[in-house]
Amino acid sequence: MATDRQQKPDVPQNQDPLASLDRFLTKFAALTSQASKSLLSQSTDADDKEILEAYAKPLNEQVTQLSDHIRQIAKNSSRQVLEEIGIVLRLSAADALTDSGMRVAQNLSSQKAKIALTDIVDLIKKIIRKIFDIFHIPKPDWLEPLLDLIDEIFHFLVSIGLLRLAHTLSKRHQDYMAELTQMKRLQRASRVGSQNEDEDGEDEE
């Protein structure tokens, strides 16, 4: 009996990476849509509801269009690239992350839940950035501005009517962008160091 259970794991180890990517992107779009619905249902102010609806529509459209664009690139990618994406999704627990986000998005009545959801969205964006790195193509110039726009709209939605929360999210976003900038500097320095080592090795030969 124990042997049978070992031979039939609940989660398959070799999942189709294209299907895993599609599932991740679908859940991301569902998460932002659910967050918008929850915020609308919890709002009691007519003006706030109108503003929420106005901002929710472009947010959901941006996430959907970005997801479709990633799917299109993935369809034209090599098997090796897709396997790398599958590994990243698996190691970053992308399914668990989006599932957790969906649970939090269903009830955003507390500020803690709203902050937690913005953190989850930030982590999802990190995975998306890594996916673009794996594609081995130049990142489009619009990618970072689009991710920033998604971030700004999402933060505005969850903090509408709450000035203190808006300030907190703004400060966290500034810290997050500073972290990204520092990471890029370290990556550039690492690449330059590697190139110098290669050149020194060639000179010695």
Residue pairs with C-beta under 8 A, 6 or more apart in sequence:
15 86
15 90
16 86
17 82
17 83
17 85
17 86
17 89
18 74
18 75
18 82
20 85
20 86
20 89
20 90
20 94
20 95
21 70
21 71
21 74
21 82
21 85
21 86
21 89
21 131
22 71
23 95
24 89
24 94
24 95
24 98
24 127
25 67
25 70
25 71
26 67
27 95
27 98
27 99
27 101
27 102
28 63
28 67
28 98
28 124
29 60
29 63
29 64
29 67
30 98
30 102
31 98
31 101
31 102
31 105
31 120
31 121
31 124
32 59
32 60
32 63
32 121
32 154
33 60
34 102
34 105
34 106
35 105
35 108
35 117
35 154
35 157
35 158
36 52
36 56
36 59
36 60
36 157
38 105
38 106
38 107
38 108
39 52
39 56
39 108
39 157
39 158
39 160
40 49
40 52
40 53
40 56
42 108
42 109
43 49
43 52
43 160
45 161
48 160
48 161
51 160
52 157
52 160
55 153
55 156
55 157
56 157
58 153
59 150
59 153
59 154
59 157
62 146
62 149
62 150
62 153
63 150
66 128
66 146
66 150
70 128
70 131
70 132
73 135
73 137
74 81
74 82
74 85
74 135
77 85
77 135
81 134
81 135
81 136
84 134
85 131
85 134
88 94
88 127
88 130
88 131
88 134
89 95
89 127
92 123
92 127
92 130
94 124
94 127
97 120
97 123
97 124
97 127
98 124
100 120
101 117
101 120
101 121
101 124
104 113
104 116
104 117
104 120
105 117
107 113
108 114
108 117
108 158
111 162
111 165
114 158
114 159
114 165
115 165
115 168
115 169
115 172
117 158
118 154
118 155
118 158
118 169
118 172
121 150
121 151
121 154
122 151
122 176
125 147
125 150
125 151
128 147
129 143
129 147
132 139
132 143
133 139
151 173
155 166
155 169
155 170
155 173
156 166
158 165
158 169
159 165
159 166
159 169
